[in-house]
Every structure is written in structure tokens, then in C-alpha cells.
Amino acid sequence: MAQITEPDEGFIVKVSAFPDIAYWFSDRRVVVQVPHGFNELIRYSAITRAHWMFSGLRDRLTEAAERSGGEGISQIKQAHFDRIELETDGGIVVLEGLGQSYVPALKFFGWLNR
């Protein structure tokens, strides 16, 4: 971690996602830890919007309901409830496997963009 830490950067929380992935939240960015090392995932200043599960979630749920009713909606929510999409000017960045940590993370990203 020391090799990727910037001068005066403070890491605040680590969220363990999948067995071999962790997200480290600092005072300025999110760093992802994977088996081969650490990589910057996104800087907070680059985030324009945050979405629970997917941008366009309402459309996905409507399509699922039309295809298979409430069961389709339940399947989407069960499979992706702990997923956050972060919009930037350059595209979408995804955090997955957050477990129940998705709630405070989503609130934090929303707070950044108020």
C-alpha cells in the first residue's frame, strides 16, 4: 500500500468485497486491492453521479417486470444489491461485492455530489 499512497493521503476505511478484492477509501480516492497489487479506481473529484446497482435502474426493473413479473425484479436485486455505478465524464466505474457496505458507500458518494 505504501507504494501507491500519495503524500499526506489518509486512508479511512477498507471494504472487503470478494474473497480477493478490497476497496480502500481515502480522503481523496478509492483504491482497489486485487491479488497482484493496488490500483487507483477513481478520484472523488471525477465522480459526477452515483447509482445504486445501475444507471437506468428503473428501466431495467420495468423490463424485468414485463418479462417475468416480480420474480425478475427480485433476481436483479438479489444479484446486484451491493453494486454501485459511479458516473464520470469518461464513463462508468463499478464497485461490486460491497455487501451491506453499499449503503454507507452510496450515501457517501451522494454526499460528495450534493
GIBELBEL-V515559 format. One record per residue. RES is the residue in one small letter. PHI is phi in degrees with one decimal (NA if undefined). PSI is psi in whole degrees, -180 to 180 (999 if undefined). Layout:
res->(RES/RES)
phi->(PHI/PHI)
psi->(PSI/PSI)
//
This chain:
res->(m/a/q/i/t/e/p/d/e/g/f/i/v/k/v/s/a/f/p/d/i/a/y/w/f/s/d/r/r/v/v/v/q/v/p/h/g/f/n/e/l/i/r/y/s/a/i/t/r/a/h/w/m/f/s/g/l/r/d/r/l/t/e/a/a/e/r/s/g/g/e/g/i/s/q/i/k/q/a/h/f/d/r/i/e/l/e/t/d/g/g/i/v/v/l/e/g/l/g/q/s/y/v/p/a/l/k/f/f/g/w/l/n/r)
phi->(NA/-59.0/-69.2/-106.6/-71.4/-84.7/-56.1/63.6/-79.9/-116.3/-90.7/-102.2/-150.7/-115.3/-113.3/-80.2/-99.4/-79.9/-52.9/-120.3/-131.9/-139.1/-107.7/-106.1/-97.5/-108.3/-79.8/-144.3/-165.5/-112.7/-113.4/-102.9/-105.1/-120.7/-54.0/-93.4/143.1/-117.9/-139.6/-67.7/-93.6/-163.5/-93.8/-57.8/-66.0/-87.3/-78.2/-102.2/-154.7/-123.1/-129.7/-74.8/67.3/-146.5/-70.7/75.0/-58.8/-57.1/-64.4/-62.2/-68.9/-63.3/-61.2/-63.2/-66.4/-67.4/-75.1/-143.0/65.0/-62.0/-63.5/-65.5/-64.5/-60.6/-63.1/-62.9/-65.3/-65.9/-77.8/-129.9/-58.6/-106.5/-116.3/-127.2/-104.6/-112.2/-85.0/-132.3/-63.6/-95.9/143.7/-115.7/-117.2/-116.0/-112.1/-126.6/71.0/-76.2/60.9/-69.5/-69.0/-60.1/-64.9/-66.1/-64.6/-64.2/-63.2/-62.6/-64.3/-64.8/-62.1/-59.9/-104.4/-80.4)
psi->(-34/-34/-20/-11/132/160/133/14/137/127/132/-45/149/130/116/123/-102/171/-30/19/138/147/127/120/123/-169/1/-9/173/131/136/135/120/171/-32/5/-157/142/142/129/-49/147/140/-34/-18/-14/126/-31/154/140/137/126/-70/149/143/27/-42/-43/-42/-42/-37/-45/-43/-39/-39/-36/-48/24/-150/-27/-39/-40/-45/-40/-43/-47/-41/-39/-28/14/-27/36/137/133/131/121/140/171/-23/-3/-153/137/135/134/125/161/28/-13/-148/-9/-12/-32/-57/-32/-45/-41/-40/-48/-36/-40/-39/-32/18/999)
//
